[in-house]
Amino acid sequence: MIDSRPRRSSSSAITTVLALSGTVVALMHTLVVPLLPDFPGILGVTGDDASWLVTATLLASAVATPIVSRSADMYGKRKMMVMCLAIMVAGSVLAAVGGSFVWLIIGRTLQGFATALIPVGISIMRDELPKEKMGSAVALMSATFGIGSAMGLPLAGVLYQNLGWATIFWVCAAAGALLLVAVVVVVPESTIRTPGRFDYAGALVLSAALVALLLAISKGGSWGWGSEPVLLLFLAAAVLLAAWVPHELRVSQPMVDLRTSARRAVLMTNVATLLIGFAMFANMLLTTQQLQLPASTGYGFGLSAITAGLCMVPSGLAMVLFAPISGQMIRVFGGKTALLSGATIMIAGYVGRVFFYDSIASVVIGSAVVSVGTAIAYASMPTLIMGAVPITETASANGLNSLVRSIGTSMSSAAVAAVLTSVTMTIGAQRLPAFDAFKDVFWMAALASAASMLAAVFIPRSATSGRDAPGVTAGELVVRGRVLAPDRRPLTPAIVTVLQLSGEPVDWSRVDTEGNYSVALPGSGKYLMVANTAGWTPMAEVFEFDGLTLEHNFLLRDRLKISGAVCVGGEAIAGAMVTLLQGTGGHVATTRTDDDGAYAFPLPPAGRYLVTTLHPPTEQAMALKLAVDNHSVTLNLVAPPAKKTPRIPREF
């Protein structure tokens, strides 16, 4: 099919606009941080109340990221980016003109929607960029969180001191408005969509669970980890997630495809993301604090907030410089190797920070080394995710990965606060963190990085090849269909896989509860399509895609089974009871033979079983052992004629 769009922007322009949108996301999170000590006086609130300016954005981003990412797969990725930028601009304007604490909270909440720009932007890169440019572009997009964070700290201080606190929100509004126009003009709308019914119930329950979990983590330090509100929040999160998981497994088009998320490549990548997020945020939190603490502590340097923020710029620049190197590393060695390399560099950086801390240069260099490792590790994660999920689910899968990273950073913030307030020293009338507290956190971050390496070891090599750096192909379109039984009922769970005739993988799809699948094909031509589900003979056929026929159904005809006949003395027995038992004795199924003595069971999972039969009139029984793999089995139960039991005379 010929692309109907009148123009196509250059890859460089698309990458630039998307990377800038990711940088703005980081600015949303960090611009208010340097002002938190001053906001209580400005707004007439307590310090704990002022911390809600950060918490509100965190909670909104946790709710918005999975919802917006799933919506991007269903309704259009550019459309969701435009919506998020519009909401962010509105929130920035409200915060700038509101003039009160309530309006600031509302504005900061709306700004949290911008967080979804990163996973959606990465998915647009997959849809629009050629394969050879994917690695470096995704690496740059993944590094934007660190880049924006490093820029936001000094920028906020400069704006606040020279132009007032409202200026930071006007700058956000202006940047968001310019980006909104750039996205509309430069970024094309993807044709890769999976329209269907949005999982409103799943979205609502997941949002409530995430709010409860992240609120407990972020406020546990100030409210008390053993306080009733925090314990109730953790309990609510557990109960809501316990209700959400079975709902997601049951619903036709889930908010989060848990079966795909449980694939080892996806699961281990998300575990590594959680741990790297923990380690990365510790570096940002501790560096500025150490630089600002008084020199009398023996390890601080007494810098101003602006100067300490400027010292973070080398870390942001290091992430920018290493983005193309990360992309090249992924392209040559694969995402798994890049993740392991990045985590190793982070460990080296943190161990160095334990022993080298007596100069500003050593602190800045140590922070930059950790940032380099972070850039490489983060660059690998979207690539690993996109190589392990269907093309039609890239936005939602990246959204889940971003959400996991946010949980990791929230845990890091809570852990750092707990350690710094518990391991202290007294200088004059002040109680300040001791350097042992910093060392403890450095070791914690190094251990988290090491644990991420352990998770990465379990990522299968097959997940880091083939589609490790998937790129767009002209004419890419989505083909949909159903996998059905002979009686037209849907077969689920099932998997549809598409290959080139040369054997190269194209895409795959997990069938939903109504038997529907969707795969993205790179253009007209012939493809090998394979449908497989447990208990049925798989079906493979060559599908000639003409670019117009966007539907293809599979009708699986041969059900795998255990079957046979029951005979006694050479005579077929009708109505005999036949029971299938697990090798351990558990009951599987019971049936009765038909008029010809035949029986059949759907093929159970591979394993060892017993098949027993009982002839009711004679009460003659027998049993046979059976090993089941993935093939139909024929097992005839043949018994000799029943022997009459001689009557034994009763003795008196």
C-alpha positions in Angstrom: 0.0 0.0 0.0 1.3 3.4 -0.9 1.8 5.8 2.1 -0.8 8.5 1.7 1.1 11.0 3.8 2.3 13.9 1.6 5.7 14.2 3.2 8.1 12.4 5.5 10.4 14.2 7.9 14.0 13.3 8.1 15.2 10.8 10.6 17.4 13.5 12.3 14.5 15.9 12.6 12.3 13.2 14.2 15.1 12.2 16.6 15.8 15.8 17.6 12.1 16.6 18.4 11.6 13.3 20.3 14.8 13.7 22.3 13.9 17.3 23.2 10.5 16.1 24.5 12.3 13.6 26.7 14.5 16.3 28.1 11.5 18.4 28.9 10.1 15.4 30.9 13.2 15.4 33.1 12.9 19.2 33.5 9.4 18.7 34.8 10.7 16.5 37.6 13.8 18.5 38.6 13.0 22.2 38.2 11.2 22.6 41.5 13.7 20.6 43.5 16.2 23.5 44.2 13.3 25.7 45.3 11.8 23.3 47.8 13.6 24.9 50.8 12.2 28.3 49.8 8.6 27.3 48.9 7.4 27.1 52.5 8.2 30.7 53.0 6.9 31.7 49.5 3.6 29.9 49.8 3.1 30.0 53.6 3.1 26.1 54.0 5.1 23.6 55.9 8.1 21.8 54.5 6.2 18.6 54.4 3.4 20.3 52.5 5.9 21.7 50.0 7.2 18.2 49.3 3.8 17.5 47.6 5.0 19.6 44.7 7.3 16.7 43.9 5.0 13.9 45.1 2.0 15.1 43.0 4.1 15.0 39.8 5.4 11.5 40.7 1.9 10.1 41.3 0.4 11.7 38.2 3.3 10.3 36.0 2.8 6.8 37.5 -0.9 6.9 36.6 -0.5 8.5 33.2 2.4 6.5 31.8 0.8 3.0 31.5 -2.6 4.6 30.4 -1.1 6.9 27.8 1.3 4.2 26.5 -1.6 1.7 26.0 -3.7 4.4 24.4 -0.8 5.2 22.0 -0.8 1.6 20.7 -4.6 1.8 20.3 -5.4 5.3 19.0 -2.1 6.7 17.7 1.3 7.6 19.2 1.6 11.2 17.9 -1.9 11.9 19.0 -1.0 10.9 22.6 2.2 13.0 22.5 0.2 16.0 21.5 -2.3 15.4 24.2 0.4 15.0 26.9 2.2 18.2 25.8 -1.1 20.1 25.8 -1.9 19.0 29.3 1.7 19.8 30.4 1.5 23.3 29.0 -1.9 23.8 30.7 -0.4 22.7 34.0 2.6 25.0 33.7 0.4 28.0 33.0 -1.9 27.2 35.9 1.1 26.9 38.2 2.6 30.2 37.0 -0.6 32.3 37.3 -2.4 30.5 40.1 -0.4 32.2 42.9 -1.4 29.7 45.6 -0.3 26.3 46.9 -3.5 24.6 45.6 -3.0 25.8 42.1 0.6 24.8 42.2 -0.3 21.3 43.2 -2.9 21.1 40.4 -0.4 22.4 37.9 2.4 20.0 39.0 -0.1 17.1 38.7 -0.9 18.0 35.1 2.8 18.4 34.4 3.2 14.7 35.4 1.4 13.6 32.2 4.6 14.6 30.3 6.4 11.5 31.6 4.6 9.3 29.1 6.4 11.2 26.3 9.6 9.0 26.7 8.1 5.5 26.2 5.7 6.8 23.4 8.6 8.7 21.8 10.8 5.5 21.8 8.0 3.6 20.1 7.6 6.3 17.4 11.4 5.9 16.8 10.8 2.2 16.2 8.0 2.9 13.7 9.7 5.8 11.8 13.5 5.4 11.9 15.6 3.1 9.7 17.2 0.2 11.5 20.7 1.6 11.2 19.7 4.7 13.2 17.6 3.1 15.8 20.3 2.2 18.3 21.8 5.7 18.7 18.4 7.4 18.6 16.9 5.1 21.3 20.1 5.6 23.4 19.8 9.3 23.2 16.1 9.2 24.1 16.8 7.0 27.1 19.6 9.3 28.2 17.3 12.4 28.1 16.1 11.8 31.7 19.6 12.2 33.0 20.4 15.0 30.7 17.3 17.0 31.6 17.8 16.4 35.3 21.4 17.7 35.1 20.3 20.8 33.3 17.2 21.4 35.5 19.1 21.9 38.8 21.2 24.9 37.8 18.6 26.3 35.4 16.0 26.5 38.2 18.4 28.3 40.5 19.4 30.9 37.9 15.8 31.6 36.9 14.6 31.8 40.5 17.3 34.2 41.7 17.0 36.5 38.7 13.4 36.4 37.5 11.3 34.9 40.3 9.9 31.4 41.0 7.0 31.7 38.5 9.5 32.0 35.7 10.4 28.3 35.9 6.8 27.4 35.0 6.6 30.0 32.2 9.7 28.4 30.7 8.1 25.0 31.0 5.0 26.3 29.3 7.0 27.9 26.5 9.1 24.8 25.9 6.0 22.6 25.9 4.2 24.8 23.4 7.2 24.9 21.0 7.5 21.1 21.2 3.8 20.6 20.6 4.1 22.6 17.4 7.3 20.7 16.5 5.6 17.3 17.1 2.6 18.2 14.9 4.9 19.5 12.1 7.8 17.0 12.2 6.6 13.7 13.7 4.3 11.6 11.5 1.5 9.5 12.9 2.2 5.8 12.9 0.1 3.4 11.0 0.9 0.6 13.6 -2.2 0.5 15.8 -4.2 -2.1 17.6 -7.7 -0.6 18.0 -10.1 -2.3 20.4 -11.9 -1.9 23.7 -9.9 0.1 26.3 -9.6 -1.7 29.7 -11.1 1.0 31.9 -11.5 -1.3 34.9 -7.9 -2.4 34.7 -6.7 1.2 34.3 -8.7 2.3 37.3 -7.5 -0.5 39.6 -3.9 -0.2 38.5 -3.9 3.6 39.0 -5.3 3.2 42.5 -2.7 0.6 43.3 0.2 2.7 42.0 -0.9 5.8 43.8 -1.1 3.8 47.1 2.3 2.2 46.6 4.2 5.2 45.5 2.5 7.5 48.1 3.6 5.0 50.8 7.2 4.9 49.5 7.5 8.6 49.0 5.9 9.6 52.3 7.1 6.7 54.5 10.1 8.6 55.8 8.2 11.7 56.9 5.0 9.9 58.1 6.9 7.0 59.7 7.3 3.5 58.1 5.4 1.9 60.8 2.6 4.5 60.9 -1.0 3.5 60.2 -1.4 5.6 57.0 1.7 4.1 55.5 0.8 0.5 56.4 -2.7 1.0 55.2 -1.4 2.3 51.9 0.9 -0.7 51.4 -2.0 -3.0 52.3 -4.3 -1.2 49.8 -1.7 -1.5 47.1 -1.3 -5.3 47.8 -5.1 -5.9 47.8 -5.6 -3.8 44.6 -2.8 -5.6 42.8 -4.2 -9.0 43.9 -7.5 -8.1 42.3 -5.9 -6.5 39.2 -3.7 -9.5 38.2 -6.5 -12.0 37.6 -8.6 -9.3 35.9 -5.8 -8.6 33.4 -5.3 -12.4 32.7 -9.1 -12.7 32.1 -9.9 -9.6 30.0 -9.8 -9.7 26.2 -7.5 -6.7 25.7 -5.7 -6.0 29.0 -4.2 -2.8 30.1 -0.9 -4.6 30.6 -0.3 -8.0 28.9 0.9 -9.9 31.9 1.6 -13.0 29.8 4.0 -11.1 27.6 5.4 -9.2 30.6 6.2 -12.6 32.2 8.4 -13.7 29.2 11.9 -14.1 30.6 13.4 -11.4 28.4 10.8 -8.8 29.3 10.6 -9.8 33.0 14.4 -9.8 33.6 14.8 -6.5 31.7 12.2 -4.8 33.9 13.8 -6.2 37.0 17.2 -4.8 35.8 15.4 -1.5 35.1 14.1 -1.3 38.6 17.6 -1.8 40.1 19.3 0.6 37.7 16.7 3.2 38.4 17.5 2.8 42.1 21.2 3.1 41.5 20.9 6.1 39.1 18.8 8.3 41.3 21.1 7.8 44.3 23.9 9.4 42.2 21.8 12.5 41.5 20.6 12.9 45.1 23.9 12.4 46.8 26.1 14.5 44.5 24.4 17.8 45.0 24.0 17.2 48.7 27.6 16.4 49.2 28.7 19.5 47.3 26.4 21.8 49.3 27.2 20.4 52.8 29.6 22.6 54.8 33.4 21.9 54.6 33.4 21.4 58.4 31.8 17.9 57.8 35.2 16.7 56.4 33.7 15.7 53.0 31.4 18.6 52.0 32.4 21.7 50.0 29.9 24.4 51.0 28.8 25.2 47.4 25.6 27.1 46.6 22.6 25.3 45.1 23.3 26.9 41.7 27.0 26.0 41.7 26.3 22.5 42.9 23.8 22.2 40.0 26.4 23.4 37.5 28.7 20.6 38.8 26.0 18.1 37.5 26.4 19.4 33.9 29.4 17.2 33.1 27.2 14.2 34.1 24.5 15.3 31.6 27.1 15.9 28.9 28.6 12.5 29.5 25.2 10.9 28.8 24.9 12.9 25.6 28.4 12.0 24.4 27.9 8.3 25.2 24.5 8.0 23.5 25.9 7.2 20.0 28.6 5.0 21.6 25.8 3.1 23.4 23.9 2.7 20.1 26.9 1.4 18.3 27.6 -1.1 21.2 24.0 -2.3 21.0 24.2 -2.7 17.3 27.5 -4.7 17.4 27.2 -6.7 20.6 23.5 -6.6 21.5 21.4 -5.1 24.2 22.3 -7.7 26.9 26.0 -7.0 26.6 25.3 -3.3 26.7 23.3 -3.7 29.9 26.0 -5.7 31.6 28.6 -3.2 30.5 26.6 -0.2 31.8 26.0 -1.9 35.2 29.7 -2.7 35.5 30.7 0.9 34.9 28.2 2.0 37.5 29.7 -0.3 40.0 33.1 1.0 39.3 31.9 4.6 39.7 30.2 4.0 43.0 33.2 2.0 44.4 35.4 4.9 43.3 33.1 7.4 45.1 33.6 5.5 48.4 37.4 6.0 48.3 37.8 9.3 46.3 35.8 12.1 47.8 38.3 14.8 49.0 38.0 17.2 46.1 35.2 18.6 43.9 36.9 17.2 40.9 36.8 13.6 42.3 33.1 14.0 43.1 32.2 15.3 39.7 34.3 12.6 37.9 32.7 9.9 40.1 29.2 11.2 39.3 30.1 11.4 35.5 31.3 7.8 35.5 28.1 6.6 37.1 26.2 8.6 34.5 28.1 7.0 31.7 27.1 3.6 33.0 23.6 4.7 33.4 23.4 6.0 29.8 24.6 2.7 28.4 22.3 0.6 30.6 19.3 2.7 29.9 20.0 2.7 26.2 19.8 -1.1 26.1 16.5 -1.5 27.9 14.0 -0.2 25.3 15.9 -2.2 22.7 15.6 -5.4 24.7 11.9 -4.7 25.4 11.1 -4.0 21.8 12.9 -7.1 20.7 10.8 -9.3 22.9 7.3 -8.0 22.5 5.0 -7.7 19.5 5.5 -4.6 17.3 1.9 -3.6 18.0 2.6 -3.5 21.8 5.8 -1.5 21.8 4.4 1.7 23.4 2.6 -0.1 26.2 5.6 -2.3 26.9 8.0 0.7 27.0 5.4 2.4 29.2 5.6 -0.4 31.7 9.4 -0.3 31.6 9.3 3.5 32.3 6.9 2.9 35.2 9.2 0.3 36.7 12.1 2.8 36.5 10.0 5.4 38.3 9.3 2.9 41.1 13.0 2.3 41.3 13.8 6.0 41.6 11.1 6.4 44.3 12.6 3.5 46.3 16.0 5.1 45.9 14.7 8.5 47.2 13.1 6.8 50.2 16.2 4.7 51.0 18.6 7.7 50.7 16.4 9.8 53.0 16.3 7.0 55.5 20.0 6.4 55.6 21.0 10.1 55.6 18.7 10.8 58.6 19.8 7.8 60.6 23.6 7.9 60.2 24.4 11.5 61.4 27.0 13.7 63.1 26.7 16.8 65.2 28.5 20.0 64.2 27.8 22.9 66.5 24.0 23.1 66.7 23.5 21.2 63.4 22.8 17.5 62.9 24.1 16.5 59.5 24.6 13.3 57.7 27.9 11.6 58.4 30.0 10.4 55.4 29.4 6.8 56.5 25.8 7.4 55.4 27.0 8.4 52.0 29.2 5.4 51.9 26.3 3.1 52.9 24.2 4.5 50.0 27.2 4.2 47.5 27.5 0.5 48.5 23.7 0.0 48.2 23.8 1.5 44.7 26.7 -0.7 43.7 24.9 -3.7 45.0 21.8 -2.7 43.1 23.9 -2.4 40.0 25.4 -5.8 40.6 21.9 -7.3 41.1 20.9 -5.8 37.8 23.8 -7.7 36.2 22.4 -10.9 37.7 19.0 -10.2 36.2 20.6 -9.5 32.9 22.4 -12.8 32.9 19.0 -14.5 32.7 17.9 -12.5 29.6 18.0 -15.1 26.8 20.5 -14.5 24.0 17.8 -15.1 21.5 16.0 -12.0 22.8 19.1 -9.8 21.9 19.4 -10.8 18.3 17.2 -10.7 15.2 14.9 -7.8 16.2 17.4 -6.4 18.8 17.3 -3.1 17.0 14.0 -3.1 15.0 13.5 -0.4 12.5 10.8 0.8 10.2 10.2 -0.6 6.8 8.3 1.4 4.2 4.7 0.2 3.8 4.5 -1.4 7.2 0.9 -2.3 7.9 -1.0 -4.3 10.6 -2.7 -7.5 9.6 -5.4 -8.9 12.0 -7.3 -12.1 12.3 -8.5 -14.9 14.6 -7.4 -18.3 15.6 -10.4 -20.6 15.6 -11.4 -24.2 16.2 -13.5 -26.2 13.6 -16.7 -25.1 15.4 -15.5 -21.4 15.0 -14.9 -20.9 18.7 -11.8 -18.9 19.6 -8.7 -20.8 20.6 -6.7 -19.2 23.4 -4.1 -18.9 24.6 -2.4 -19.1 21.2 0.6 -17.6 19.4 0.8 -16.4 15.8 4.4 -16.0 14.5 5.4 -14.4 11.2 8.6 -15.2 9.4 10.2 -14.1 6.1 10.5 -17.0 3.7 14.3 -16.8 4.4 13.5 -17.6 8.1 14.1 -14.1 9.5 11.6 -13.1 12.2 9.1 -10.4 11.3 6.6 -10.2 14.2 4.5 -12.3 16.6 1.3 -11.8 18.5 -0.4 -13.4 21.5 -4.1 -14.2 20.8 -6.5 -12.5 23.2 -9.5 -14.2 24.9 -11.6 -13.7 21.8 -9.1 -15.4 19.5 -7.9 -12.1 18.0 -4.3 -11.4 16.9 -2.5 -8.5 15.1 0.9 -8.5 13.5 2.8 -5.8 11.6 4.1 -6.8 8.2 6.8 -4.7 6.5 5.1 -4.6 3.1 3.7 -6.6 0.3 5.1 -10.0 -0.3 5.0 -13.6 0.9 5.4 -14.6 4.5 5.4 -17.8 6.5 2.7 -17.6 9.2 2.5 -20.1 12.0 -0.4 -20.5 14.6 0.1 -22.6 17.6 -1.9 -23.4 20.8 -1.7 -26.1 23.4 -3.6 -29.2 22.6 -3.8 -28.6 18.8 -1.7 -29.5 15.9 0.1 -26.2 14.8 -0.7 -24.7 11.4 1.8 -23.2 9.1 1.1 -21.6 5.7 2.5 -19.1 3.3 0.5 -15.9 3.2 0.8 -13.6 0.2 0.2 -10.1 1.5 -0.9 -7.7 -1.2 -1.0 -4.6 1.0 -4.8 -4.5 0.7 -6.1 -7.6 2.5 -5.6 -6.8 6.2 -7.3 -9.9 7.7 -6.2 -13.5 7.8 -7.8 -16.2 9.9 -6.4 -19.5 11.1 -8.7 -22.6 11.4 -6.9 -25.3 13.4 -8.5 -28.7 12.6 -6.6 -31.4 14.4 -7.0 -31.5 18.2 -4.3 -33.5 20.0 -5.8 -36.2 22.2 -5.5 -39.4 24.0 -7.8 -41.9 22.4 -8.4 -45.6 22.1 -10.9 -48.4 22.8 -11.8 -50.6 25.7 -12.2 -54.3 25.0 -12.8 -57.2 27.3 -12.3 -60.7 25.9 -12.0 -59.2 22.3 -15.4 -57.5 22.6 -15.7 -53.7 22.6 -17.3 -52.5 25.8 -19.8 -49.6 25.6 -20.4 -47.5 28.7 -17.1 -48.5 30.4 -15.7 -45.8 32.6 -12.3 -44.5 31.6 -10.4 -42.1 34.0 -7.2 -40.1 33.3 -5.0 -39.6 36.4 -1.7 -37.7 36.9 1.3 -39.9 37.7 1.1 -38.5 41.2 -2.5 -39.7 41.5 -4.4 -36.4 40.9 -7.6 -36.7 38.9 -7.6 -35.1 35.4 -10.8 -36.3 33.7 -13.3 -39.1 33.4 -15.4 -40.2 30.4 -17.3 -43.3 29.2 -16.9 -45.3 26.0 -19.4 -45.0 23.2 -21.2 -47.8 21.5 -18.1 -48.9 19.7 -16.1 -48.9 22.9 -14.1 -45.8 21.9 -13.0 -43.0 24.3 -11.0 -39.8 24.0 -9.5 -37.1 26.2 -8.0 -33.7 25.1 -4.3 -34.0 25.3 -3.1 -32.8 28.7 0.2 -31.1 29.4 3.4 -33.2 28.9 4.1 -35.6 31.8 3.4 -39.0 33.1 -0.2 -40.2 33.5 -2.3 -43.3 34.3 -5.3 -44.4 32.3 -7.8 -46.6 34.2 -10.9 -48.4 33.1 -13.8 -50.1 34.9 -16.3 -52.5 33.3 -19.4 -51.8 35.4 -21.3 -55.1 35.0 -18.3 -57.3 36.0 -16.5 -54.6 38.1 -13.3 -55.6 36.2 -10.7 -52.8 36.3 -7.3 -52.2 34.8 -4.8 -49.4 34.5 -1.9 -48.5 32.2 0.9 -46.0 32.5 1.3 -43.4 29.8 3.9 -40.8 28.9 2.5 -37.7 27.2 4.5 -35.2 25.1 3.2 -33.0 22.4 1.7 -35.7 20.1 -1.6 -37.5 20.0 -1.6 -40.9 21.7 -3.6 -44.0 20.9 -4.0 -46.3 23.9 -6.2 -49.4 23.7 -7.3 -50.9 27.0 -7.6 -54.7 26.4 -8.6 -57.0 29.3 -9.0 -60.8 29.3 -12.5 -62.2 29.8 -13.8 -61.8 33.4 -13.3 -64.9 35.5 -16.1 -66.1 37.6 -15.2 -66.3 41.3 -16.0 -69.8 42.6 -18.5 -70.0 45.4 -16.9 -71.1 48.7 -19.2 -73.2 50.8 -20.0 -71.8 54.2 -18.8 -73.9 57.1 -21.0 -74.4 60.1 
